[in-house]
Amino acid sequence: MKELYVLGICGSQRKGGNTEKALDMVLSTLGGHGIETELVQLYNKDIRGCTSCRYCRAMPAVACSIKDDFYPEIFEKMVRADGIILGAPVYFGSIPAKLKGLLERAGMLSEGRISIETPVDDKKWPGARSGIKSDKKTKGGGLYRGKVGGAIVTTRRTGANAALAELLMWFMICNFTVVSSSYWTVLIGGKRVPDAVKFKKEGKEYFTSDLSKDTLEQDEEGREDLVDFAENYIEVLSRLRG
Ligand SMILES: Cc1cc2nc3c(=O)[nH]c(=O)nc-3n(C[C@H](O)[C@H](O)[C@H](O)COP(=O)(O)O)c2cc1C
């Protein structure tokens, strides 16, 4: 079997938080089956959203006008990967802004391309297959076509379905095959812990609540759903990419 490589992307701003732990659990199961895995964290990265400049659509080979921690480094890993697993905490009923920015740009760089070396043929589609210009298929399948996608969301309380849907919809617009589980891949139950975080400013102490990092431990059903997800993921990945 071919060497397979799966990239996990953790959209959390907390190192060692709930989302990282959930992704670790799945990636270590994949690793146990001989799959090469890597986890990219976004908490310490500078990543901006798409500016709609159209530079990437005009350049002959793939290129982004914004040079930051997403491009080229993370983008190149995404293109190399056989599969990508996205992890996000819920932030106000949605995914965190940095992850959203990454997905906007990763999607825009890919759409319609056949490879990173060839131009995206924006000039011929849409219209090509509707018979207006020609019957030749001109829209490429994108750089992620045939890769395997999966998503995990962690939440203190609610908003997870919308965030999970955002991640799954990104995979679907980008031509991934998406892996499911025996339930939605959501871990729920982080607690607010009052007065757990201390700040010092000008000699004075301030306290605030912490969003505890125990979601994975306390959500037994969620953990089982991740086990099923990991098993499905390995099966789909081996069948499609092995
Ligand atoms: C800015 C912000 C917004 C949040 N919004 C929500 C929310 O809408 N619903 C919810 O249940 N939890 C919300 N949370 C809590 C986190 O989603 C939850 O604690 C998550 O498990 C944190 O994951 P992490 O440990 O990987 O950071 C929010 C946390 C932050 C920092």
The ligand as an SDF file (V2000), in Angstrom:
LIG
                    3D

 31 33  0  0  0  0  0  0  0  0999 V2000
  -14.5960   33.6700   21.3450 C   0  0  0  0  0  0  0  0  0  0  0  0
  -15.2780   32.4240   21.8610 C   0  0  0  0  0  0  0  0  0  0  0  0
  -16.5960   32.1900   21.5080 C   0  0  0  0  0  0  0  0  0  0  0  0
  -17.2420   31.0440   21.9230 C   0  0  0  0  0  0  0  0  0  0  0  0
  -18.5210   30.8180   21.5260 N   0  0  0  0  0  0  0  0  0  0  0  0
  -19.1550   29.6890   21.9030 C   0  0  0  0  0  0  0  0  0  0  0  0
  -20.4860   29.4210   21.4660 C   0  0  0  0  0  0  0  0  0  0  0  0
  -21.0810   30.1480   20.6860 O   0  0  0  0  0  0  0  0  0  0  0  0
  -21.0790   28.2790   21.9070 N   0  0  0  0  0  0  0  0  0  0  0  0
  -20.4480   27.4010   22.7550 C   0  0  0  0  0  0  0  0  0  0  0  0
  -21.0250   26.4040   23.1240 O   0  0  0  0  0  0  0  0  0  0  0  0
  -19.1670   27.6170   23.1470 N   0  0  0  0  0  0  0  0  0  0  0  0
  -18.5100   28.7350   22.7500 C   0  0  0  0  0  0  0  0  0  0  0  0
  -17.2150   28.9490   23.1460 N   0  0  0  0  0  0  0  0  0  0  0  0
  -16.5410   27.9040   23.9310 C   0  0  0  0  0  0  0  0  0  0  0  0
  -15.6950   26.9760   23.0770 C   0  0  0  0  0  0  0  0  0  0  0  0
  -16.3150   26.6600   21.8430 O   0  0  0  0  0  0  0  0  0  0  0  0
  -15.4390   25.6330   23.7670 C   0  0  0  0  0  0  0  0  0  0  0  0
  -14.9780   25.8360   25.0790 O   0  0  0  0  0  0  0  0  0  0  0  0
  -14.4320   24.8340   22.9770 C   0  0  0  0  0  0  0  0  0  0  0  0
  -14.4460   23.4890   23.3860 O   0  0  0  0  0  0  0  0  0  0  0  0
  -13.0320   25.3980   23.1340 C   0  0  0  0  0  0  0  0  0  0  0  0
  -12.1280   24.6120   22.4130 O   0  0  0  0  0  0  0  0  0  0  0  0
  -10.5660   24.7540   22.6350 P   0  0  0  0  0  0  0  0  0  0  0  0
  -10.2650   24.2320   24.0120 O   0  0  0  0  0  0  0  0  0  0  0  0
   -9.9670   23.9100   21.5620 O   0  0  0  0  0  0  0  0  0  0  0  0
  -10.2560   26.1940   22.4850 O   0  0  0  0  0  0  0  0  0  0  0  0
  -16.5510   30.0970   22.7480 C   0  0  0  0  0  0  0  0  0  0  0  0
  -15.2250   30.3600   23.1120 C   0  0  0  0  0  0  0  0  0  0  0  0
  -14.5930   31.5150   22.6790 C   0  0  0  0  0  0  0  0  0  0  0  0
  -13.1450   31.7600   23.0570 C   0  0  0  0  0  0  0  0  0  0  0  0
  1  2  1  0
  2  3  1  0
  2 30  2  0
  3  4  2  0
  4  5  1  0
  4 28  1  0
  5  6  2  0
  6  7  1  0
  6 13  1  0
  7  8  2  0
  7  9  1  0
  9 10  1  0
 10 11  2  0
 10 12  1  0
 12 13  2  0
 13 14  1  0
 14 15  1  0
 14 28  1  0
 15 16  1  0
 16 17  1  0
 16 18  1  0
 18 19  1  0
 18 20  1  0
 20 21  1  0
 20 22  1  0
 22 23  1  0
 23 24  1  0
 24 25  2  0
 24 26  1  0
 24 27  1  0
 28 29  2  0
 29 30  1  0
 30 31  1  0
M  END
$$$$
